[in-house]
Amino acid sequence: GYGAFGLVNPIQALGRAMAAIADFQVPNEPKTTFNVGRIGGGTSVNSIPFEAWMEMDMRSADSAALQSVDAKLHKAVDDPVAIQ
């Protein structure tokens, strides 16, 4: 809330991560897909949430392509947290 303004906000960090995820480039062949399908967190509009979460689906016929998306995901999640 008001007194905690400026503290790390997990939902804002998650939003930054999701924006980075939306920009992922993946190969057409082998077919590789990803999707953030669920998000959540927070308890009220006037408090800094103590957590934020998302569920992401990643699929590929090629394990190297899947590992590449996974590495991009970890960077996308770690970078916004480090910034805050």
Phi, psi and omega in degrees: 000208186303312182285339183263004182305135180100344175288160178303130179248108183302326181290321176295319177297319178296320177299318177296319179297317181294324177296320177294320180298321180299337181267001179304138173254129179231156181289149172286324177230125356290147182305126182224129182226159176207156181198131168272113187256338181216144174221160177189175177138168178081158180235340178200168182281346185245029177217149175290124181292148178272348178204160171213147181215159173214155173244129183235135176257131177231135181219145174196150174282350184240126184294327179293320178294321179294318177296325178295316178296319179298318178296319177297320179299312181299319178294318181297328180277320183289321185300310181297328179292320180294326180294319182282000000 
